[in-house]
Amino acid sequence: MNHLVRYTGVLLSALGLAACALSGCSRLRNELDILPNTDKARAALDKALSAWKDGQKVGTIQGDSQKIEVLERVWQSGKKLSAYEIVKAEDKPGPRWFTVKLTLQGSQPQQVSYAVLGIDPLWVYREEDYNQMCGMTSK
């Protein structure tokens, strides 16, 4: 139950940030760039996936200079990550996007996309979670 409450709270916070950014909130756009540079975004994604591989719980991870908030339902469900490779940065609008090859324990490797946005904290989302948060897909 606590995980559900925490996940919901983090999701609502992220939704507020994303809604403001996507709606063109001039104060946020003019005063803060909500997109980290590609290197910083890649480092945050690497830190998040490394934490998953090391058996940490999904949620807040301490990055090198800021917190990283991770929303990843596959990780949240308890699946173990045995290997990953950040294949490439994608040229898509919106957040910084990356293609990642994930290998879950007992499964074949799969290619997925992750979005990274924010400054402090940085937010890392699996594509399906990001799309659902933005209302672009159903559960």
N, CA, C and O of each residue as an XYZ file, in Angstrom:
556
protein
N       0.824     -1.191      0.000
C       0.000      0.000      0.000
C       0.869      1.255      0.000
O       0.587      2.208     -0.727
N       1.940      1.256      0.827
C       2.821      2.424      0.874
C       3.465      2.690     -0.476
O       3.647      3.842     -0.870
N       3.816      1.595     -1.199
C       4.419      1.778     -2.521
C       3.421      2.409     -3.477
O       3.790      3.258     -4.289
N       2.159      2.002     -3.387
C       1.132      2.563     -4.252
C       0.929      4.045     -3.968
O       0.817      4.848     -4.894
N       0.882      4.408     -2.692
C       0.708      5.815     -2.315
C       1.901      6.631     -2.788
O       1.726      7.724     -3.327
N       3.114      6.115     -2.593
C       4.316      6.835     -3.000
C       4.367      6.964     -4.518
O       4.661      8.037     -5.047
N       4.081      5.868     -5.215
C       4.101      5.876     -6.668
C       3.089      6.885     -7.207
O       3.384      7.619     -8.150
N       1.907      6.921     -6.616
C       0.870      7.855     -7.033
C       1.312      9.296     -6.785
O       1.102     10.160     -7.636
N       1.920      9.564     -5.633
C       2.398     10.917     -5.328
C       3.474     11.370     -6.288
O       3.454     12.509     -6.753
N       4.413     10.492     -6.590
C       5.478     10.827     -7.528
C       4.886     11.039     -8.913
O       5.285     11.956     -9.631
N       3.938     10.195     -9.285
C       3.308     10.315    -10.586
C       2.564     11.645    -10.720
O       2.640     12.296    -11.762
N       1.851     12.048     -9.675
C       1.128     13.324     -9.720
C       2.086     14.503     -9.802
O       1.811     15.470    -10.513
N       3.205     14.440     -9.088
C       4.203     15.508     -9.171
C       4.777     15.607    -10.576
O       4.933     16.697    -11.126
N       5.087     14.449    -11.144
C       5.630     14.427    -12.498
C       4.611     14.943    -13.496
O       4.957     15.665    -14.431
N       3.374     14.579    -13.298
C       2.308     15.027    -14.184
C       2.190     16.545    -14.153
O       2.012     17.174    -15.196
N       2.286     17.129    -12.986
C       2.224     18.583    -12.870
C       3.362     19.256    -13.605
O       3.149     20.241    -14.313
N       4.567     18.739    -13.447
C       5.734     19.279    -14.132
C       5.560     19.148    -15.638
O       5.786     20.100    -16.385
N       5.160     17.971    -16.071
C       5.009     17.737    -17.508
C       3.886     18.588    -18.089
O       4.031     19.143    -19.178
N       2.775     18.696    -17.377
C       1.651     19.498    -17.869
C       2.071     20.947    -18.042
O       1.722     21.584    -19.036
N       2.810     21.465    -17.088
C       3.275     22.848    -17.177
C       4.223     23.007    -18.360
O       4.123     23.973    -19.115
N       5.138     22.061    -18.519
C       6.110     22.148    -19.604
C       5.440     22.018    -20.963
O       5.749     22.764    -21.893
N       4.520     21.064    -21.071
C       3.877     20.819    -22.349
C       2.869     21.901    -22.714
O       2.583     22.109    -23.893
N       2.331     22.589    -21.719
C       1.340     23.620    -22.017
C       1.977     24.965    -22.326
O       1.276     25.927    -22.644
N       3.288     25.039    -22.236
C       3.969     26.265    -22.596
C       4.067     27.263    -21.468
O       4.053     28.470    -21.713
N       4.166     26.798    -20.242
C       4.301     27.667    -19.080
C       5.519     28.567    -19.286
O       6.657     28.106    -19.191
N       5.284     29.842    -19.566
C       6.382     30.727    -19.935
C       7.377     30.930    -18.812
O       8.576     31.037    -19.071
N       6.920     30.987    -17.576
C       7.847     31.183    -16.455
C       8.832     30.035    -16.378
O      10.036     30.250    -16.235
N       8.315     28.798    -16.474
C       9.184     27.631    -16.408
C      10.107     27.584    -17.618
O      11.302     27.327    -17.473
N       9.574     27.826    -18.793
C      10.390     27.761    -19.996
C      11.448     28.855    -20.026
O      12.554     28.618    -20.511
N      11.145     30.030    -19.528
C      12.102     31.120    -19.581
C      13.154     31.038    -18.476
O      14.302     31.426    -18.689
N      12.780     30.545    -17.311
C      13.705     30.555    -16.189
C      14.442     29.239    -15.999
O      15.547     29.223    -15.457
N      13.855     28.151    -16.429
C      14.487     26.850    -16.254
C      14.381     26.043    -17.530
O      13.304     25.942    -18.119
N      15.466     25.483    -17.951
C      15.420     24.555    -19.062
C      15.123     23.193    -18.451
O      15.948     22.657    -17.710
N      13.954     22.624    -18.752
C      13.590     21.363    -18.102
C      14.207     20.145    -18.785
O      13.955     19.007    -18.389
N      15.012     20.393    -19.808
C      15.680     19.281    -20.468
C      17.163     19.294    -20.127
O      17.870     20.243    -20.465
N      17.636     18.250    -19.460
C      19.066     18.179    -19.195
C      19.808     17.953    -20.511
O      19.225     17.478    -21.485
N      21.090     18.294    -20.534
C      21.834     18.006    -21.753
C      21.923     16.481    -21.920
O      21.687     15.728    -20.975
N      22.259     16.053    -23.114
C      22.246     14.623    -23.430
C      23.178     13.826    -22.527
O      22.820     12.729    -22.098
N      24.358     14.347    -22.229
C      25.299     13.622    -21.376
C      24.751     13.440    -19.956
O      24.869     12.365    -19.369
N      24.161     14.490    -19.425
C      23.594     14.418    -18.075
C      22.405     13.456    -18.047
O      22.250     12.681    -17.103
N      21.570     13.507    -19.082
C      20.424     12.603    -19.162
C      20.886     11.153    -19.274
O      20.328     10.272    -18.620
N      21.892     10.903    -20.093
C      22.424      9.550    -20.250
C      23.005      9.043    -18.934
O      22.804      7.885    -18.567
N      23.720      9.906    -18.230
C      24.303      9.518    -16.936
C      23.209      9.175    -15.921
O      23.353      8.224    -15.153
N      22.126      9.940    -15.918
C      21.015      9.660    -14.999
C      20.361      8.327    -15.341
O      20.045      7.544    -14.444
N      20.155      8.064    -16.624
C      19.578      6.794    -17.046
C      20.491      5.641    -16.664
O      20.027      4.615    -16.167
N      21.783      5.804    -16.893
C      22.755      4.769    -16.526
C      22.731      4.501    -15.023
O      22.771      3.350    -14.589
N      22.666      5.567    -14.236
C      22.615      5.437    -12.775
C      21.347      4.683    -12.349
O      21.399      3.819    -11.474
N      20.216      5.017    -12.970
C      18.949      4.362    -12.642
C      18.994      2.874    -12.999
O      18.622      2.028    -12.186
N      19.444      2.560    -14.205
C      19.487      1.163    -14.622
C      20.505      0.363    -13.827
O      20.289     -0.818    -13.556
N      21.602      0.987    -13.454
C      22.599      0.328    -12.612
C      22.012      0.010    -11.235
O      22.272     -1.054    -10.675
N      21.216      0.942    -10.692
C      20.563      0.703     -9.395
C      19.597     -0.476     -9.496
O      19.539     -1.310     -8.592
N      18.840     -0.550    -10.591
C      17.920     -1.672    -10.805
C      18.706     -2.981    -10.858
O      18.350     -3.956    -10.196
N      19.778     -2.993    -11.651
C      20.606     -4.194    -11.792
C      21.202     -4.611    -10.450
O      21.359     -5.801    -10.180
N      21.537     -3.623     -9.604
C      22.131     -3.912     -8.293
C      21.096     -4.289     -7.242
O      21.453     -4.542     -6.091
N      19.821     -4.331     -7.615
C      18.783     -4.780     -6.696
C      18.156     -3.706     -5.837
O      17.432     -4.026     -4.894
N      18.412     -2.431     -6.131
C      17.778     -1.357     -5.370
C      16.300     -1.267     -5.726
O      15.856     -1.802     -6.742
N      15.562     -0.593     -4.886
C      14.134     -0.382     -5.140
C      13.936      0.797     -6.081
O      14.722      1.744     -6.096
N      12.868      0.716     -6.865
C      12.525      1.799     -7.771
C      12.093      3.013     -6.952
O      11.554      2.863     -5.855
N      12.323      4.198     -7.474
C      11.937      5.419     -6.767
C      13.038      6.450     -6.856
O      13.513      6.765     -7.947
N      13.446      6.976     -5.717
C      14.470      8.018     -5.673
C      15.857      7.402     -5.596
O      16.117      6.519     -4.779
N      16.736      7.880     -6.454
C      18.131      7.440     -6.483
C      18.983      8.698     -6.404
O      18.678      9.700     -7.051
N      20.037      8.650     -5.623
C      20.917      9.806     -5.540
C      21.887      9.798     -6.705
O      22.697      8.880     -6.843
N      21.804     10.827     -7.550
C      22.732     10.981     -8.663
C      24.002     11.661     -8.189
O      24.197     11.861     -6.990
N      24.863     12.013     -9.126
C      26.127     12.653     -8.780
C      25.919     14.029     -8.153
O      26.588     14.371     -7.178
N      24.996     14.823     -8.707
C      24.785     16.164     -8.168
C      23.314     16.483     -7.927
O      22.992     17.587     -7.487
N      22.414     15.540     -8.207
C      20.993     15.765     -7.989
C      20.298     14.419     -7.814
O      20.874     13.363     -8.074
N      19.058     14.483     -7.372
C      18.277     13.261     -7.227
C      17.736     12.838     -8.577
O      17.553     13.649     -9.485
N      17.486     11.544     -8.683
C      16.881     10.965     -9.876
C      15.630     10.238     -9.419
O      15.697      9.371     -8.547
N      14.493     10.582     -9.998
C      13.231      9.910     -9.715
C      12.929      8.974    -10.879
O      12.928      9.390    -12.037
N      12.676      7.717    -10.563
C      12.450      6.719    -11.598
C      11.017      6.208    -11.519
O      10.557      5.789    -10.457
N      10.317      6.245    -12.646
C       8.993      5.648    -12.774
C       9.114      4.538    -13.814
O       9.216      4.804    -15.011
N       9.101      3.299    -13.346
C       9.348      2.143    -14.212
C       8.529      0.983    -13.677
O       8.932      0.340    -12.708
N       7.387      0.704    -14.289
C       6.490     -0.325    -13.759
C       7.049     -1.731    -13.790
O       6.723     -2.537    -12.918
N       7.876     -2.047    -14.763
C       8.465     -3.388    -14.820
C       9.380     -3.588    -13.611
O       9.349     -4.642    -12.976
N      10.182     -2.593    -13.297
C      11.037     -2.623    -12.114
C      10.164     -2.664    -10.866
O      10.408     -3.455     -9.955
N       9.144     -1.803    -10.829
C       8.229     -1.735     -9.687
C       7.568     -3.089     -9.417
O       7.303     -3.431     -8.265
N       7.303     -3.860    -10.476
C       6.634     -5.157    -10.322
C       7.542     -6.222     -9.718
O       7.088     -7.321     -9.397
N       8.815     -5.899     -9.564
C       9.732     -6.838     -8.917
C      10.616     -7.621     -9.866
O      11.408     -8.449     -9.417
N      10.506     -7.385    -11.160
C      11.362     -8.096    -12.117
C      12.806     -7.652    -11.940
O      13.086     -6.481    -11.684
N      13.706     -8.600    -12.079
C      15.138     -8.348    -11.888
C      15.810     -8.077    -13.231
O      15.547     -8.754    -14.225
N      16.675     -7.082    -13.236
C      17.439     -6.727    -14.425
C      18.802     -7.405    -14.333
O      19.530     -7.202    -13.361
N      19.155     -8.211    -15.342
C      20.458     -8.865    -15.302
C      21.501     -8.147    -16.156
O      22.699     -8.255    -15.890
N      21.052     -7.410    -17.190
C      22.002     -6.665    -18.021
C      21.260     -5.558    -18.758
O      20.050     -5.633    -18.977
N      22.015     -4.530    -19.136
C      21.452     -3.451    -19.955
C      22.560     -2.809    -20.764
O      23.735     -2.868    -20.401
N      22.165     -2.198    -21.862
C      23.088     -1.429    -22.692
C      22.326     -0.238    -23.250
O      21.298     -0.404    -23.906
N      22.828      0.957    -22.991
C      22.236      2.155    -23.588
C      22.772      2.203    -25.012
O      23.950      2.479    -25.241
N      21.882      1.929    -25.967
C      22.286      1.762    -27.356
C      22.527      3.100    -28.043
O      23.548      3.290    -28.704
N      21.564      4.043    -27.882
C      21.729      5.327    -28.559
C      20.775      6.360    -27.993
O      19.751      6.036    -27.392
N      21.143      7.605    -28.202
C      20.234      8.719    -27.929
C      19.349      8.864    -29.159
O      19.830      8.782    -30.289
N      18.055      9.080    -28.941
C      17.106      9.219    -30.041
C      16.841     10.691    -30.316
O      16.887     11.518    -29.405
N      16.571     11.008    -31.548
C      16.239     12.379    -31.937
C      14.717     12.490    -32.029
O      14.141     12.399    -33.113
N      14.078     12.687    -30.877
C      12.628     12.823    -30.802
C      12.316     14.103    -30.044
O      13.119     14.543    -29.223
N      11.165     14.705    -30.305
C      10.801     15.925    -29.575
C      10.463     15.624    -28.120
O      10.152     14.490    -27.757
N      10.530     16.657    -27.305
C      10.184     16.508    -25.887
C      11.398     16.162    -25.061
O      12.469     16.741    -25.245
N      11.236     15.212    -24.142
C      12.345     14.840    -23.256
C      13.516     14.261    -24.036
O      13.415     14.040    -25.243
N      14.616     14.018    -23.353
C      15.738     13.293    -23.962
C      15.320     11.827    -24.012
O      14.899     11.268    -23.000
N      15.434     11.201    -25.183
C      15.022      9.813    -25.368
C      16.237      8.948    -25.656
O      17.172      9.368    -26.337
N      16.207      7.725    -25.119
C      17.287      6.769    -25.327
C      16.715      5.392    -25.638
O      15.712      4.976    -25.059
N      17.367      4.695    -26.560
C      17.061      3.301    -26.825
C      17.973      2.465    -25.942
O      19.183      2.683    -25.894
N      17.372      1.500    -25.238
C      18.127      0.666    -24.297
C      17.818     -0.799    -24.568
O      16.665     -1.167    -24.794
N      18.849     -1.629    -24.545
C      18.657     -3.073    -24.626
C      18.658     -3.599    -23.193
O      19.669     -3.523    -22.494
N      17.519     -4.130    -22.765
C      17.365     -4.669    -21.411
C      17.303     -6.188    -21.460
O      16.695     -6.765    -22.362
N      17.930     -6.827    -20.492
C      17.792     -8.264    -20.320
C      17.298     -8.502    -18.906
O      18.031     -8.287    -17.940
N      16.049     -8.947    -18.784
C      15.479     -9.296    -17.490
C      15.826    -10.754    -17.197
O      15.963    -11.560    -18.117
N      15.967    -11.087    -15.921
C      16.291    -12.465    -15.562
C      15.273    -13.412    -16.162
O      14.065    -13.211    -16.036
N      15.781    -14.456    -16.822
C      14.911    -15.463    -17.412
C      14.244    -15.055    -18.701
O      13.350    -15.758    -19.173
N      14.652    -13.926    -19.298
C      14.015    -13.439    -20.530
C      15.070    -13.128    -21.584
O      16.251    -12.956    -21.283
N      14.616    -13.063    -22.803
C      15.468    -12.644    -23.910
C      15.636    -11.124    -23.859
O      14.771    -10.421    -23.338
N      16.744    -10.620    -24.399
C      16.920     -9.167    -24.446
C      15.782     -8.506    -25.223
O      15.241     -9.079    -26.169
N      15.433     -7.300    -24.806
C      14.404     -6.526    -25.485
C      14.879     -5.092    -25.606
O      15.641     -4.606    -24.770
N      14.423     -4.415    -26.653
C      14.785     -3.026    -26.850
C      13.624     -2.156    -26.412
O      12.492     -2.351    -26.856
N      13.904     -1.188    -25.536
C      12.886     -0.268    -25.042
C      13.431      1.155    -25.103
O      14.632      1.371    -25.262
N      12.523      2.119    -24.973
C      12.929      3.525    -24.946
C      12.669      4.108    -23.567
O      11.712      3.739    -22.886
N      13.543      5.026    -23.173
C      13.397      5.759    -21.916
C      13.451      7.248    -22.201
O      14.176      7.705    -23.084
N      12.665      7.996    -21.432
C      12.653      9.455    -21.496
C      13.307      9.989    -20.224
O      13.113      9.438    -19.140
N      14.075     11.057    -20.361
C      14.694     11.719    -19.211
C      14.412     13.211    -19.349
O      14.654     13.807    -20.399
N      13.896     13.806    -18.274
C      13.661     15.243    -18.258
C      13.822     15.762    -16.841
O      13.969     14.987    -15.896
N      13.792     17.073    -16.701
C      13.927     17.703    -15.392
C      15.332     18.197    -15.136
O      16.250     17.977    -15.926
N      15.473     18.870    -14.010
C      16.775     19.387    -13.593
C      17.146     18.796    -12.244
O      18.141     18.078    -12.149
N      16.395     19.070    -11.219
C      16.627     18.507     -9.892
C      15.288     18.395     -9.187
O      14.805     19.360     -8.595
N      14.701     17.234     -9.252
C      15.306     15.978     -9.691
C      15.224     15.798    -11.208
O      14.489     16.491    -11.912
N      16.009     14.842    -11.666
C      15.863     14.343    -13.029
C      14.833     13.224    -12.976
O      14.812     12.452    -12.017
N      13.988     13.125    -13.979
C      12.950     12.106    -14.040
C      13.278     11.118    -15.145
O      13.557     11.514    -16.277
N      13.245      9.839    -14.820
C      13.500      8.780    -15.794
C      12.228      7.952    -15.914
O      11.714      7.436    -14.922
N      11.727      7.833    -17.143
C      10.499      7.094    -17.408
C      10.742      6.073    -18.515
O      11.417      6.372    -19.500
N      10.201      4.889    -18.356
C      10.097      3.968    -19.478
C       9.041      4.570    -20.412
O       8.097      5.200    -19.936
N       9.178      4.392    -21.710
C       8.291      5.043    -22.678
C       6.814      4.793    -22.384
O       6.009      5.721    -22.463
N       6.446      3.564    -22.049
C       5.041      3.255    -21.783
C       4.518      4.041    -20.584
O       3.380      4.511    -20.596
N       5.341      4.183    -19.554
C       4.937      4.937    -18.364
C       4.806      6.423    -18.687
O       3.874      7.083    -18.226
N       5.737      6.944    -19.474
C       5.685      8.350    -19.872
C       4.421      8.621    -20.698
O       3.711      9.598    -20.461
N       4.156      7.748    -21.664
C       2.979      7.937    -22.517
C       1.688      7.865    -21.715
O       0.762      8.640    -21.953
N       1.624      6.936    -20.764
C       0.408      6.847    -19.954
C       0.253      8.091    -19.094
O      -0.854      8.610    -18.953
N       1.341      8.572    -18.520
C       1.273      9.772    -17.693
C       0.773     10.963    -18.508
O       0.042     11.810    -17.995
N       1.171     11.024    -19.778
C       0.756     12.123    -20.640
C      -0.623     11.889    -21.247
O      -1.126     12.732    -21.989
N      -1.232     10.755    -20.939
C      -2.554     10.455    -21.460
C      -2.556     10.016    -22.916
O      -3.576     10.106    -23.600
N      -1.408      9.540    -23.386
C      -1.315      9.148    -24.789
C      -1.659      7.685    -25.033
O      -1.840      7.283    -26.182
N      -1.753      6.878    -23.975
C      -2.139      5.476    -24.143
C      -3.012      5.076    -22.974
O      -3.036      5.744    -21.941
N      -3.713      4.002    -23.145
C      -4.492      3.452    -22.033
C      -3.627      2.452    -21.299
O      -2.573      2.043    -21.785
N      -4.091      2.060    -20.112
C      -3.343      1.136    -19.272
C      -3.091     -0.137    -20.024
O      -2.470     -1.056    -19.491
